Amino acid sequence: MSDLHALKDGLVVTAFWQANPGEADAVRAIVREFLPQAQREPGVRAFQIHQSLAEPEKFFFYEVFKDEAAFAEHQQTEHFKTLIAGQALPKLAKRERTQHRFV
């Protein structure tokens, strides 16, 4: 991963998750296991996951990938398929993702 000054040319992906009632602790445990694996992917320039202090069932993802291909590769990794698609997504009430470019 790079420092913030080196991120200007990547694809930014943001995600907002809301865990189902009673599932926030389980979702937090899953993303804590997932995060270091995602951060080590070769196409990842930055990857952070945050949990709301006021509303612990809400999570915010900030991700910067080298390009669209790196984002596509990220979604094909074993840790994404197992931890995110297989374990976390079924525990969510809401999931929103958007893609952005630096200006």
Helices and strands as residue ranges (DSSP letters): G 4-6, E 11-19, H 24-39, E 44-51, E 58-65, H 68-74, H 78-79, I 80-88, G 89-91, E 92-101
